[in-house]
């Protein structure tokens, strides 16, 4: 049985699948944007194996299922979209992992920036949410080897959520090793919606939510950014952080309806839940052009 991709296929009319080679660019196409001339030129955004649209010429199957992209059976490289493994990806040797980093398919995050780096202050733009969003980190011992108990010493990055949001569509299918993680996992599978979170969690995760409100807390420099939430028995869900820090990242009353990404533990906040006291690099607005990936 064929497995569908999550969101889209890559349309690459001048490229053919070759094991071990990876294309540059490509047009992202959803099933509703498919045209007959795209047949045999559609590829998986993760493993780059050929895809086909099912059904080919209709929006729904005879059983009423919406059209989707699926992998062919003839080419079956490792791919989390197709196989949906319970664990992340592991690498045969250090050379393979380093090659994945050099090719931009793997990112090792040693930490998110906690303090604002040196640079001019000012209100953030859509794509420039700070003076520095990514820098070289220390060599990191990462347990992503194929053989359990073995680690690789690999180059890491010290990054920000804003840096991940820039070129978010390209990052969406890259493998990331988050701070403290044991596996390399595609970014799309690291994202947790806050909408149904119903209890605190001390383990930091990468969360996203749609902003529904933004106001200052009484007798405090902190501002509460409310996020869309529907879990029963929980009052609300919010980001609680100094207003000046939020303003620098472009978060304001005008941000209602935008998506916010955050990395941290979930804590109790009165009758609700929140992420609070995050570092400089642990939250950011998602540029609007990429919101379709989270809708």
C-alpha positions in Angstrom: 0.0 0.0 0.0 1.4 3.4 -1.0 1.9 6.1 1.7 1.1 9.7 1.1 3.4 12.6 1.7 2.4 15.2 4.3 2.0 18.4 2.4 3.5 18.6 -1.1 5.8 17.2 -3.8 8.8 18.8 -5.4 8.4 19.4 -9.2 11.8 19.0 -10.9 11.3 18.9 -14.7 15.0 18.7 -15.4 16.1 16.2 -12.8 15.9 12.4 -12.5 16.3 10.3 -9.4 19.9 9.1 -8.9 20.8 7.4 -5.6 23.1 9.5 -3.5 22.5 12.7 -5.4 20.3 15.6 -4.2 18.6 18.3 -6.4 18.8 22.0 -5.7 15.6 24.0 -5.5 12.4 22.7 -7.1 8.8 24.0 -7.1 6.6 22.9 -4.2 3.3 21.5 -5.5 0.3 20.4 -3.5 -2.2 17.8 -4.9 -4.6 20.5 -5.8 -2.0 22.3 -7.9 -1.0 19.2 -9.9 -1.1 19.5 -13.7 -0.9 16.5 -16.1 2.5 17.7 -17.5 4.1 17.2 -14.0 3.8 13.4 -14.2 7.1 11.7 -13.8 8.7 14.9 -12.6 7.5 14.9 -9.0 9.8 13.8 -6.1 9.6 13.4 -2.4 10.9 16.5 -0.5 12.9 14.3 1.9 14.3 11.2 0.1 13.8 12.6 -3.5 12.3 9.3 -4.7 9.7 9.6 -7.5 6.1 10.3 -6.5 2.8 9.9 -8.2 -0.6 11.5 -7.6 -3.5 9.3 -6.7 -6.0 9.5 -8.2 -4.3 11.1 -11.3 -7.2 13.0 -12.8 -9.7 13.6 -10.1 -9.8 15.5 -6.8 -11.1 12.4 -4.9 -10.9 8.7 -5.2 -14.0 6.5 -5.7 -14.0 5.9 -1.9 -14.1 9.7 -1.3 -10.5 10.2 -0.2 -8.8 13.4 -1.2 -6.0 13.2 -3.8 -2.5 12.7 -2.4 1.1 12.1 -3.5 2.6 8.6 -2.9 6.0 7.0 -3.4 6.5 4.5 -6.2 7.3 1.0 -5.1 10.4 0.7 -7.4 12.5 3.2 -5.5 12.5 2.9 -1.7 15.4 4.8 0.1 15.0 5.4 3.8 12.3 8.0 4.3 10.3 9.0 7.4 7.4 10.3 5.2 6.9 6.9 3.7 7.8 4.6 6.6 6.8 6.8 9.5 9.3 5.2 12.0 8.9 5.5 15.7 12.5 6.7 16.1 14.5 9.3 14.2 17.2 8.7 11.7 20.6 7.1 12.5 23.8 7.2 10.4 26.1 4.4 9.5 29.3 6.3 10.2 30.7 9.7 11.0 31.5 10.4 7.4 27.9 9.8 6.4 26.7 12.2 9.1 29.2 14.9 8.2 28.3 14.6 4.5 24.6 15.2 5.5 25.6 18.3 7.4 27.7 19.6 4.5 24.8 19.0 2.1 22.4 20.9 4.3 20.3 17.8 5.1 21.2 17.5 8.8 21.5 20.2 11.5 23.0 19.7 14.9 21.8 22.3 17.4 23.9 22.4 20.6 21.8 25.1 22.1 19.5 28.1 21.4 20.9 31.5 22.1 20.0 32.7 25.6 21.2 36.3 25.4 20.8 38.9 22.7 24.1 39.0 20.6 25.9 42.3 20.0 24.2 44.4 17.3 21.9 47.3 16.6 18.6 47.3 18.3 15.4 48.0 16.5 12.0 46.6 15.6 12.2 43.3 13.8 11.4 42.9 10.2 9.6 39.9 8.6 12.7 38.0 7.9 15.4 39.8 10.0 14.4 39.1 13.6 17.7 39.9 15.1 21.4 40.7 14.3 22.6 37.1 14.4 20.4 34.0 14.1 23.0 31.3 13.6 26.6 30.8 14.5 29.1 27.9 14.9 28.9 25.9 18.1 31.3 23.5 19.7 31.9 20.0 18.4 29.2 17.9 19.9 29.1 14.2 20.8 25.8 13.1 19.2 24.3 9.6 19.7 22.9 9.2 16.2 25.0 6.2 15.1 23.4 3.1 13.6 25.0 1.0 16.3 23.5 1.7 19.8 25.9 3.2 22.3 28.1 4.8 19.7 28.3 8.6 19.2 29.8 10.9 16.6 31.8 14.1 17.2 30.1 16.5 14.8 30.0 20.3 14.1 27.1 22.0 15.8 25.2 25.3 15.6 24.1 27.7 18.2 20.9 29.0 16.7 17.5 30.8 17.2 14.0 29.9 16.3 14.0 32.9 14.1 16.9 31.4 12.2 14.9 28.2 11.7 11.9 30.2 10.5 14.0 31.9 7.8 13.7 29.6 4.8 11.2 27.5 6.8 10.0 25.7 3.8 13.5 24.4 3.1 14.1 23.5 6.8 10.7 21.8 7.1 12.1 18.5 5.8 15.7 18.7 7.0 16.8 16.5 9.9 17.5 18.3 13.2 19.1 17.1 16.4 17.6 19.4 19.0 19.5 20.2 22.2 19.7 17.1 24.4 18.0 14.9 21.8 19.0 11.3 21.0 17.8 11.2 17.4 17.9 13.2 14.1 14.2 14.0 13.3 12.7 16.0 10.4 11.6 19.4 11.6 8.0 18.8 10.6 7.9 16.0 13.1 9.5 18.1 15.9 6.6 20.6 15.8 3.9 20.2 18.5 0.7 22.3 18.4 -0.2 23.9 21.7 -3.9 23.7 20.9 -4.5 20.4 22.5 -1.8 20.5 25.2 -3.6 19.6 28.5 -0.8 19.3 31.1 2.6 20.7 32.0 5.7 19.0 30.5 9.2 19.6 32.0 10.9 18.3 28.8 11.6 21.3 26.4 9.9 20.8 23.0 9.4 22.9 19.9 5.8 24.2 20.0 3.7 26.3 17.7 0.4 28.1 18.1 -1.8 30.8 16.5 -1.9 34.1 18.4 -5.3 35.2 19.6 -4.4 38.1 21.9 -1.6 40.2 23.3 -1.7 42.3 26.5 0.4 43.5 29.4 0.1 41.8 32.8 -0.9 44.0 35.8 2.1 45.5 37.7 4.6 43.7 35.5 6.9 44.2 32.6 5.7 40.9 31.2 3.2 40.6 28.4 0.9 37.7 27.8 0.5 36.4 24.2 -2.5 34.2 24.2 -2.5 31.2 21.7 -5.4 29.3 20.2 -6.2 26.5 22.6 -9.1 24.0 23.1 -8.0 21.3 25.6 -10.8 20.7 28.1 -10.2 21.7 31.7 -7.4 24.1 30.8 -8.1 27.9 31.1 -5.8 29.1 28.4 -2.3 28.7 26.9 0.1 31.6 26.5 3.7 32.9 26.1 4.6 35.0 29.1 7.6 37.1 28.6 9.0 40.7 28.9 7.2 43.0 26.5 10.4 44.5 25.3 11.7 41.1 24.2 8.5 40.3 22.4 8.4 43.7 20.7 11.9 43.2 19.4 10.7 40.0 17.7 7.8 41.8 16.1 5.2 40.4 18.5 2.4 42.9 19.2 -1.4 43.4 19.1 -1.1 43.4 15.3 0.2 39.8 15.5 -3.2 38.2 16.1 -3.7 35.4 13.6 0.0 34.8 13.1 1.9 31.6 14.1 4.4 31.7 17.0 7.1 29.1 17.4 8.6 28.5 20.9 11.1 26.0 22.5 10.8 25.3 26.1 9.0 23.4 28.9 5.3 23.8 29.5 4.4 25.1 33.0 1.3 25.9 35.0 0.0 29.5 34.8 -3.0 29.9 37.1 -5.8 27.9 35.6 -3.9 27.6 32.3 -0.6 26.7 30.9 2.3 28.7 29.4 5.8 28.9 28.2 7.7 31.6 30.1 11.1 33.1 30.7 12.4 31.9 27.4 15.8 32.9 26.1 16.5 35.3 23.2 16.6 32.6 20.6 13.8 30.4 21.9 10.8 32.1 20.3 9.9 33.8 17.0 7.0 34.7 14.7 6.8 32.5 11.6 6.9 34.5 8.3 3.4 34.6 6.9 4.4 33.0 3.6 5.1 29.7 5.4 1.9 29.5 7.4 0.4 27.0 4.9 2.8 24.4 6.3 1.2 24.6 9.8 -2.4 25.2 8.8 
